[in-house]
Amino acid sequence: MEVPFTLIGYGEAGRSFAQAAAWRSDARVFDIKAMTQAYAEDGVSGCPSLAEALTGSAGALSLVTADQALTAAGKAAGALQSGALFLDMNSVAPQTKQQAAEVIATAGGAYIDVAIMAPVNPARLAVPLLLSGPDAPRAEAFLRARGFTNVRVVGDQIGTASTIKMLRSVMYKGIEALTAECLLACARAGVTGEVIASFGEGWAQEANYRLDRMMVHGSRRAAEMGEAVKTLEALGVPALLTRGTAERQAAIGAMEIGAPPATLADKLERLMSA
C-alpha cells in the first residue's frame, strides 16, 4: 500500500488481523509492551513511540483494552495527521466513544466507532464489524482495502455501533457468567452430570467454550462489562445482573490460570482448586 497505517495495540486482535492479511511493513505498530519478537515474526514495522507510528499514517486501528481506550485516543490525537481516520475498535460504552471522538475531532482527525461483533478467532478478517459516525463510509472503504470482508455501516452517529455491541454483550457475557456460577455450584454439590444432561445435547460443549473464554479473557471481559453497565444506566435500565457478570468475569480472570485444560471436567476442577 502506498500510505502506511497504524495498529495501536498488538494483542490477540491486532496480531491476528496482521497475520491474516499479511500487512507486513504496510502496518506500523505501537504496543506499550514493545513486542519486538512478535513484530519480527509478522514482518510489521514496530515503532518505539505512538507518535512515530502515527506520523504520515492514513489511519489507525485502536485495539487496546477497554480501560485504556480513552487514554489511547488522547495520546494519539496529538500525532494524527489532519483528516486521518481513527477507528476505535475497542469494546466500550457509547459515552466513552463519544468522549474519545471529541478528543480526536479537536485534533483534526476523523473518528469512527467500530464494534467487533464476534471473537476475532477463527474468523479473523471475516469477523463482523459494525461502523458508525459521519466518516463511517470512508472507514468502510479503508477496512475493505486492507482485507476485511464483513463490514457494515449502521449509522452516522458516534455510539450507534458500540451501543449494539454493549447490549449484545450483556446477554453473551452474562450467559458465560451464569454458566460458570451454575457449574461451580454443581461441582461442589456433586450433581454436574445430572444438571448438564438436563440442558440437552450440545450444552456441555457450549459450556466448555464459555469457561474457556472466561479463563483466558476474564479480566478483559470484566472491563468490557463495566462499560456495559454505563450503557445500561445511561438508558435508564438498572444494571443489576450485568454488575454481577462483571464481578464473576473479573474473579475468574484474576485466577490467572493460564492455558485452560481441554475438557469441561478438568476446567471445573482447575477453577475449584484456584
Short mmCIF file of the C-alpha atoms (twelve columns), coordinates in Angstrom:
data_MODEL
# 
_entry.id   MODEL 
# 
loop_
_atom_site.group_PDB 
_atom_site.id 
_atom_site.type_symbol 
_atom_site.label_atom_id 
_atom_site.label_alt_id 
_atom_site.label_comp_id 
_atom_site.label_asym_id 
_atom_site.label_seq_id 
_atom_site.Cartn_x 
_atom_site.Cartn_y 
_atom_site.Cartn_z 
_atom_site.pdbx_PDB_model_num 
ATOM 1   C CA . MET A 1   0.000   0.000   0.000  1 
ATOM 2   C CA . GLU A 2   1.260   3.488   -0.811 1 
ATOM 3   C CA . VAL A 3   0.378   5.052   2.542  1 
ATOM 4   C CA . PRO A 4   1.081   3.126   5.755  1 
ATOM 5   C CA . PHE A 5   -1.440  2.750   8.545  1 
ATOM 6   C CA . THR A 6   -1.127  2.129   12.248 1 
ATOM 7   C CA . LEU A 7   -2.109  -0.539  14.751 1 
ATOM 8   C CA . ILE A 8   -2.369  0.749   18.306 1 
ATOM 9   C CA . GLY A 9   -2.090  -2.393  20.416 1 
ATOM 10  C CA . TYR A 10  -0.775  -5.736  19.217 1 
ATOM 11  C CA . GLY A 11  -2.708  -8.245  21.292 1 
ATOM 12  C CA . GLU A 12  -4.813  -11.123 20.011 1 
ATOM 13  C CA . ALA A 13  -6.943  -8.998  17.676 1 
ATOM 14  C CA . GLY A 14  -4.243  -6.817  16.162 1 
ATOM 15  C CA . ARG A 15  -1.838  -9.650  15.615 1 
ATOM 16  C CA . SER A 16  -4.487  -11.978 14.178 1 
ATOM 17  C CA . PHE A 17  -5.528  -9.321  11.667 1 
ATOM 18  C CA . ALA A 18  -1.927  -8.556  10.665 1 
ATOM 19  C CA . GLN A 19  -1.091  -12.211 10.145 1 
ATOM 20  C CA . ALA A 20  -4.257  -12.986 8.184  1 
ATOM 21  C CA . ALA A 21  -3.881  -10.002 5.860  1 
ATOM 22  C CA . ALA A 22  -0.081  -10.256 5.560  1 
ATOM 23  C CA . TRP A 23  0.130   -6.473  6.026  1 
ATOM 24  C CA . ARG A 24  3.785   -6.721  6.980  1 
ATOM 25  C CA . SER A 25  5.602   -3.372  6.601  1 
ATOM 26  C CA . ASP A 26  2.418   -1.598  5.448  1 
ATOM 27  C CA . ALA A 27  1.403   -1.731  9.107  1 
ATOM 28  C CA . ARG A 28  3.191   0.327   11.717 1 
ATOM 29  C CA . VAL A 29  2.613   -0.978  15.214 1 
ATOM 30  C CA . PHE A 30  2.853   0.535   18.666 1 
ATOM 31  C CA . ASP A 31  2.199   -1.509  21.802 1 
ATOM 32  C CA . ILE A 32  3.195   -0.467  25.299 1 
ATOM 33  C CA . LYS A 33  4.659   -3.958  25.798 1 
ATOM 34  C CA . ALA A 34  7.112   -3.445  22.903 1 
ATOM 35  C CA . MET A 35  6.501   -6.887  21.407 1 
ATOM 36  C CA . THR A 36  9.719   -6.959  19.407 1 
ATOM 37  C CA . GLN A 37  9.700   -10.689 18.706 1 
ATOM 38  C CA . ALA A 38  6.096   -10.640 17.511 1 
ATOM 39  C CA . TYR A 39  6.819   -7.698  15.205 1 
ATOM 40  C CA . ALA A 40  9.761   -9.539  13.694 1 
ATOM 41  C CA . GLU A 41  7.833   -12.774 13.232 1 
ATOM 42  C CA . ASP A 42  4.972   -10.998 11.453 1 
ATOM 43  C CA . GLY A 43  7.113   -8.568  9.461  1 
ATOM 44  C CA . VAL A 44  5.286   -5.473  10.728 1 
ATOM 45  C CA . SER A 45  7.059   -2.217  11.482 1 
ATOM 46  C CA . GLY A 46  7.262   -1.919  15.247 1 
ATOM 47  C CA . CYS A 47  7.713   1.643   16.485 1 
ATOM 48  C CA . PRO A 48  9.210   2.802   19.804 1 
ATOM 49  C CA . SER A 49  6.601   5.537   20.249 1 
ATOM 50  C CA . LEU A 50  2.990   6.138   19.292 1 
ATOM 51  C CA . ALA A 51  3.919   9.441   17.680 1 
ATOM 52  C CA . GLU A 52  6.362   7.691   15.345 1 
ATOM 53  C CA . ALA A 53  3.793   5.033   14.467 1 
ATOM 54  C CA . LEU A 54  1.244   7.700   13.524 1 
ATOM 55  C CA . THR A 55  3.488   10.064  11.573 1 
ATOM 56  C CA . GLY A 56  2.223   10.151  7.977  1 
ATOM 57  C CA . SER A 57  -0.297  7.397   8.686  1 
ATOM 58  C CA . ALA A 58  -3.536  7.225   6.681  1 
ATOM 59  C CA . GLY A 59  -5.402  5.866   9.677  1 
ATOM 60  C CA . ALA A 60  -5.170  3.937   12.901 1 
ATOM 61  C CA . LEU A 61  -6.904  0.872   14.294 1 
ATOM 62  C CA . SER A 62  -7.151  1.206   18.065 1 
ATOM 63  C CA . LEU A 63  -7.146  -2.275  19.609 1 
ATOM 64  C CA . VAL A 64  -6.350  -1.838  23.280 1 
ATOM 65  C CA . THR A 65  -8.133  -2.986  26.433 1 
ATOM 66  C CA . ALA A 66  -11.423 -1.336  27.349 1 
ATOM 67  C CA . ASP A 67  -9.919  0.539   30.297 1 
ATOM 68  C CA . GLN A 68  -7.256  2.073   28.022 1 
ATOM 69  C CA . ALA A 69  -9.461  3.056   25.067 1 
ATOM 70  C CA . LEU A 70  -9.971  6.696   26.032 1 
ATOM 71  C CA . THR A 71  -6.327  7.084   27.060 1 
ATOM 72  C CA . ALA A 72  -5.177  5.701   23.704 1 
ATOM 73  C CA . ALA A 73  -7.345  8.197   21.832 1 
ATOM 74  C CA . GLY A 74  -5.960  11.061  23.888 1 
ATOM 75  C CA . LYS A 75  -2.364  10.047  23.262 1 
ATOM 76  C CA . ALA A 76  -2.996  9.505   19.544 1 
ATOM 77  C CA . ALA A 77  -4.768  12.815  18.985 1 
ATOM 78  C CA . GLY A 78  -1.650  14.958  19.006 1 
ATOM 79  C CA . ALA A 79  0.169   12.822  16.437 1 
ATOM 80  C CA . LEU A 80  -2.630  12.136  13.933 1 
ATOM 81  C CA . GLN A 81  -2.310  13.991  10.659 1 
ATOM 82  C CA . SER A 82  -5.284  16.134  9.647  1 
ATOM 83  C CA . GLY A 83  -8.106  14.030  8.218  1 
ATOM 84  C CA . ALA A 84  -6.561  10.695  9.207  1 
ATOM 85  C CA . LEU A 85  -9.001  8.011   10.297 1 
ATOM 86  C CA . PHE A 86  -9.083  6.839   13.896 1 
ATOM 87  C CA . LEU A 87  -11.009 3.570   14.025 1 
ATOM 88  C CA . ASP A 88  -11.849 2.857   17.655 1 
ATOM 89  C CA . MET A 89  -12.402 -0.921  17.692 1 
ATOM 90  C CA . ASN A 90  -12.457 -1.231  21.474 1 
ATOM 91  C CA . SER A 91  -15.345 -2.694  23.464 1 
ATOM 92  C CA . VAL A 92  -16.508 0.348   25.399 1 
ATOM 93  C CA . ALA A 93  -19.716 2.241   26.120 1 
ATOM 94  C CA . PRO A 94  -21.070 4.732   23.579 1 
ATOM 95  C CA . GLN A 95  -20.408 7.528   26.082 1 
ATOM 96  C CA . THR A 96  -16.727 6.567   26.205 1 
ATOM 97  C CA . LYS A 97  -16.532 6.569   22.412 1 
ATOM 98  C CA . GLN A 98  -18.239 9.949   22.227 1 
ATOM 99  C CA . GLN A 99  -15.643 11.346  24.621 1 
ATOM 100 C CA . ALA A 100 -12.846 9.872   22.521 1 
ATOM 101 C CA . ALA A 101 -14.440 11.257  19.350 1 
ATOM 102 C CA . GLU A 102 -14.331 14.796  20.762 1 
ATOM 103 C CA . VAL A 103 -10.632 14.441  21.501 1 
ATOM 104 C CA . ILE A 104 -9.846  13.138  18.016 1 
ATOM 105 C CA . ALA A 105 -12.036 15.707  16.260 1 
ATOM 106 C CA . THR A 106 -10.391 18.580  18.154 1 
ATOM 107 C CA . ALA A 107 -7.038  17.373  16.824 1 
ATOM 108 C CA . GLY A 108 -8.374  17.289  13.246 1 
ATOM 109 C CA . GLY A 109 -8.773  13.532  12.930 1 
ATOM 110 C CA . ALA A 110 -11.804 11.567  11.730 1 
ATOM 111 C CA . TYR A 111 -13.198 9.295   14.443 1 
ATOM 112 C CA . ILE A 112 -15.127 6.105   13.667 1 
ATOM 113 C CA . ASP A 113 -16.991 3.959   16.187 1 
ATOM 114 C CA . VAL A 114 -16.250 0.315   15.290 1 
ATOM 115 C CA . ALA A 115 -17.793 -2.693  17.027 1 
ATOM 116 C CA . ILE A 116 -16.228 -6.145  16.662 1 
ATOM 117 C CA . MET A 117 -19.277 -8.398  16.895 1 
ATOM 118 C CA . ALA A 118 -17.729 -11.847 17.371 1 
ATOM 119 C CA . PRO A 119 -14.483 -13.429 18.594 1 
ATOM 120 C CA . VAL A 120 -11.609 -12.444 16.315 1 
ATOM 121 C CA . ASN A 121 -10.502 -16.066 16.032 1 
ATOM 122 C CA . PRO A 122 -11.118 -18.084 13.999 1 
ATOM 123 C CA . ALA A 123 -12.947 -15.551 11.758 1 
ATOM 124 C CA . ARG A 124 -10.061 -13.066 11.644 1 
ATOM 125 C CA . LEU A 125 -10.635 -10.760 8.613  1 
ATOM 126 C CA . ALA A 126 -14.180 -12.120 8.218  1 
ATOM 127 C CA . VAL A 127 -15.185 -11.092 11.734 1 
ATOM 128 C CA . PRO A 128 -18.343 -8.918  11.603 1 
ATOM 129 C CA . LEU A 129 -17.568 -5.219  12.022 1 
ATOM 130 C CA . LEU A 130 -20.223 -2.548  12.578 1 
ATOM 131 C CA . LEU A 131 -19.276 1.076   11.880 1 
ATOM 132 C CA . SER A 132 -20.961 4.330   12.842 1 
ATOM 133 C CA . GLY A 133 -20.149 8.025   12.613 1 
ATOM 134 C CA . PRO A 134 -20.030 10.703  9.918  1 
ATOM 135 C CA . ASP A 135 -16.905 9.190   8.359  1 
ATOM 136 C CA . ALA A 136 -18.085 5.577   8.542  1 
ATOM 137 C CA . PRO A 137 -18.444 5.120   4.728  1 
ATOM 138 C CA . ARG A 138 -14.839 6.247   4.213  1 
ATOM 139 C CA . ALA A 139 -13.736 3.930   7.000  1 
ATOM 140 C CA . GLU A 140 -15.586 1.014   5.417  1 
ATOM 141 C CA . ALA A 141 -13.593 1.501   2.212  1 
ATOM 142 C CA . PHE A 142 -10.392 1.789   4.261  1 
ATOM 143 C CA . LEU A 143 -11.052 -1.517  6.018  1 
ATOM 144 C CA . ARG A 144 -12.066 -3.379  2.881  1 
ATOM 145 C CA . ALA A 145 -8.899  -2.207  1.138  1 
ATOM 146 C CA . ARG A 146 -6.964  -3.855  3.945  1 
ATOM 147 C CA . GLY A 147 -8.698  -7.218  3.646  1 
ATOM 148 C CA . PHE A 148 -11.711 -7.039  5.952  1 
ATOM 149 C CA . THR A 149 -14.700 -8.702  4.281  1 
ATOM 150 C CA . ASN A 150 -17.621 -8.378  6.711  1 
ATOM 151 C CA . VAL A 151 -18.024 -4.642  7.265  1 
ATOM 152 C CA . ARG A 152 -21.311 -2.741  7.601  1 
ATOM 153 C CA . VAL A 153 -22.226 0.878   8.348  1 
ATOM 154 C CA . VAL A 154 -25.088 1.095   10.881 1 
ATOM 155 C CA . GLY A 155 -25.472 4.850   11.288 1 
ATOM 156 C CA . ASP A 156 -23.923 8.282   11.124 1 
ATOM 157 C CA . GLN A 157 -23.859 8.855   14.900 1 
ATOM 158 C CA . ILE A 158 -20.886 8.032   17.115 1 
ATOM 159 C CA . GLY A 159 -22.165 5.486   19.621 1 
ATOM 160 C CA . THR A 160 -24.608 3.515   17.485 1 
ATOM 161 C CA . ALA A 161 -22.194 0.666   16.757 1 
ATOM 162 C CA . SER A 162 -20.924 0.495   20.340 1 
ATOM 163 C CA . THR A 163 -24.465 0.504   21.758 1 
ATOM 164 C CA . ILE A 164 -25.272 -2.578  19.676 1 
ATOM 165 C CA . LYS A 165 -22.064 -4.235  20.857 1 
ATOM 166 C CA . MET A 166 -22.569 -3.426  24.534 1 
ATOM 167 C CA . LEU A 167 -26.172 -4.602  24.664 1 
ATOM 168 C CA . ARG A 168 -25.276 -7.813  22.870 1 
ATOM 169 C CA . SER A 169 -22.503 -8.376  25.405 1 
ATOM 170 C CA . VAL A 170 -24.983 -8.010  28.261 1 
ATOM 171 C CA . MET A 171 -26.533 -11.235 27.016 1 
ATOM 172 C CA . TYR A 172 -23.487 -13.170 25.811 1 
ATOM 173 C CA . LYS A 173 -21.083 -12.374 28.637 1 
ATOM 174 C CA . GLY A 174 -23.958 -12.742 31.095 1 
ATOM 175 C CA . ILE A 175 -24.618 -16.268 29.874 1 
ATOM 176 C CA . GLU A 176 -20.924 -17.040 30.350 1 
ATOM 177 C CA . ALA A 177 -21.024 -15.824 33.942 1 
ATOM 178 C CA . LEU A 178 -24.218 -17.744 34.705 1 
ATOM 179 C CA . THR A 179 -22.703 -20.879 33.190 1 
ATOM 180 C CA . ALA A 180 -19.660 -20.614 35.448 1 
ATOM 181 C CA . GLU A 181 -21.749 -19.902 38.536 1 
ATOM 182 C CA . CYS A 182 -24.098 -22.808 37.844 1 
ATOM 183 C CA . LEU A 183 -21.362 -25.342 37.124 1 
ATOM 184 C CA . LEU A 184 -19.156 -24.369 40.044 1 
ATOM 185 C CA . ALA A 185 -22.120 -24.959 42.337 1 
ATOM 186 C CA . CYS A 186 -22.903 -28.234 40.544 1 
ATOM 187 C CA . ALA A 187 -19.333 -29.414 41.062 1 
ATOM 188 C CA . ARG A 188 -19.471 -28.632 44.771 1 
ATOM 189 C CA . ALA A 189 -22.823 -30.417 45.093 1 
ATOM 190 C CA . GLY A 190 -21.684 -33.439 43.083 1 
ATOM 191 C CA . VAL A 191 -24.551 -33.154 40.572 1 
ATOM 192 C CA . THR A 192 -22.728 -31.824 37.482 1 
ATOM 193 C CA . GLY A 193 -23.609 -34.734 35.193 1 
ATOM 194 C CA . GLU A 194 -27.316 -34.645 36.010 1 
ATOM 195 C CA . VAL A 195 -27.649 -30.892 35.555 1 
ATOM 196 C CA . ILE A 196 -25.716 -30.869 32.277 1 
ATOM 197 C CA . ALA A 197 -27.834 -33.741 30.942 1 
ATOM 198 C CA . SER A 198 -30.999 -31.787 31.763 1 
ATOM 199 C CA . PHE A 199 -29.950 -28.989 29.384 1 
ATOM 200 C CA . GLY A 200 -29.885 -31.289 26.366 1 
ATOM 201 C CA . GLU A 201 -27.388 -32.401 23.771 1 
ATOM 202 C CA . GLY A 202 -24.620 -29.992 22.878 1 
ATOM 203 C CA . TRP A 203 -24.878 -27.845 26.008 1 
ATOM 204 C CA . ALA A 204 -21.746 -29.291 27.611 1 
ATOM 205 C CA . GLN A 205 -19.690 -28.327 24.574 1 
ATOM 206 C CA . GLU A 206 -21.052 -24.791 24.689 1 
ATOM 207 C CA . ALA A 207 -20.330 -24.582 28.411 1 
ATOM 208 C CA . ASN A 208 -16.780 -25.774 27.853 1 
ATOM 209 C CA . TYR A 209 -16.230 -22.993 25.324 1 
ATOM 210 C CA . ARG A 210 -17.728 -20.344 27.631 1 
ATOM 211 C CA . LEU A 211 -15.479 -21.321 30.515 1 
ATOM 212 C CA . ASP A 212 -12.515 -21.368 28.160 1 
ATOM 213 C CA . ARG A 213 -13.175 -17.748 27.112 1 
ATOM 214 C CA . MET A 214 -13.594 -16.618 30.715 1 
ATOM 215 C CA . MET A 215 -10.414 -18.323 31.876 1 
ATOM 216 C CA . VAL A 216 -8.389  -16.748 29.070 1 
ATOM 217 C CA . HIS A 217 -10.073 -13.329 28.821 1 
ATOM 218 C CA . GLY A 218 -11.955 -12.866 32.098 1 
ATOM 219 C CA . SER A 219 -10.188 -9.642  33.082 1 
ATOM 220 C CA . ARG A 220 -10.698 -8.111  29.656 1 
ATOM 221 C CA . ARG A 221 -14.339 -9.190  29.654 1 
ATOM 222 C CA . ALA A 222 -14.852 -7.673  33.108 1 
ATOM 223 C CA . ALA A 223 -13.593 -4.316  31.844 1 
ATOM 224 C CA . GLU A 224 -15.991 -4.543  28.910 1 
ATOM 225 C CA . MET A 225 -18.896 -5.339  31.212 1 
ATOM 226 C CA . GLY A 226 -18.050 -2.289  33.282 1 
ATOM 227 C CA . GLU A 227 -18.664 -0.326  30.080 1 
ATOM 228 C CA . ALA A 228 -21.897 -2.258  29.540 1 
ATOM 229 C CA . VAL A 229 -23.050 -1.105  32.977 1 
ATOM 230 C CA . LYS A 230 -22.520 2.507   31.864 1 
ATOM 231 C CA . THR A 231 -24.502 1.826   28.698 1 
ATOM 232 C CA . LEU A 232 -27.465 0.344   30.548 1 
ATOM 233 C CA . GLU A 233 -27.583 3.055   33.174 1 
ATOM 234 C CA . ALA A 234 -27.459 5.813   30.550 1 
ATOM 235 C CA . LEU A 235 -30.532 4.178   29.008 1 
ATOM 236 C CA . GLY A 236 -32.293 4.168   32.371 1 
ATOM 237 C CA . VAL A 237 -32.042 0.394   32.865 1 
ATOM 238 C CA . PRO A 238 -30.604 -0.674  36.253 1 
ATOM 239 C CA . ALA A 239 -27.645 -2.966  35.570 1 
ATOM 240 C CA . LEU A 240 -28.472 -5.462  38.308 1 
ATOM 241 C CA . LEU A 241 -27.305 -8.641  36.569 1 
ATOM 242 C CA . THR A 242 -24.612 -7.021  34.470 1 
ATOM 243 C CA . ARG A 243 -22.758 -5.818  37.563 1 
ATOM 244 C CA . GLY A 244 -22.722 -9.434  38.727 1 
ATOM 245 C CA . THR A 245 -21.451 -10.518 35.325 1 
ATOM 246 C CA . ALA A 246 -18.531 -8.104  35.630 1 
ATOM 247 C CA . GLU A 247 -17.692 -9.434  39.092 1 
ATOM 248 C CA . ARG A 248 -17.817 -13.076 38.010 1 
ATOM 249 C CA . GLN A 249 -15.692 -12.419 34.905 1 
ATOM 250 C CA . ALA A 250 -13.177 -10.466 36.989 1 
ATOM 251 C CA . ALA A 251 -12.975 -13.199 39.634 1 
ATOM 252 C CA . ILE A 252 -12.154 -15.892 37.083 1 
ATOM 253 C CA . GLY A 253 -9.748  -13.641 35.202 1 
ATOM 254 C CA . ALA A 254 -7.915  -12.825 38.436 1 
ATOM 255 C CA . MET A 255 -7.126  -16.509 38.953 1 
ATOM 256 C CA . GLU A 256 -4.573  -16.231 36.110 1 
ATOM 257 C CA . ILE A 257 -4.928  -19.905 35.309 1 
ATOM 258 C CA . GLY A 258 -3.067  -19.697 32.016 1 
ATOM 259 C CA . ALA A 259 -3.844  -22.151 29.235 1 
ATOM 260 C CA . PRO A 260 -7.189  -23.764 30.156 1 
ATOM 261 C CA . PRO A 261 -7.487  -27.562 30.359 1 
ATOM 262 C CA . ALA A 262 -9.188  -29.168 27.366 1 
ATOM 263 C CA . THR A 263 -12.216 -30.785 28.994 1 
ATOM 264 C CA . LEU A 264 -15.097 -29.268 30.922 1 
ATOM 265 C CA . ALA A 265 -14.466 -31.559 33.900 1 
ATOM 266 C CA . ASP A 266 -10.811 -30.535 34.059 1 
ATOM 267 C CA . LYS A 267 -11.729 -26.863 33.756 1 
ATOM 268 C CA . LEU A 268 -14.106 -27.136 36.704 1 
ATOM 269 C CA . GLU A 269 -11.500 -28.956 38.754 1 
ATOM 270 C CA . ARG A 270 -8.944  -26.256 37.959 1 
ATOM 271 C CA . LEU A 271 -11.371 -23.485 38.891 1 
ATOM 272 C CA . MET A 272 -12.303 -25.212 42.124 1 
ATOM 273 C CA . SER A 273 -8.675  -25.614 43.132 1 
ATOM 274 C CA . ALA A 274 -7.921  -21.986 42.238 1 
# 
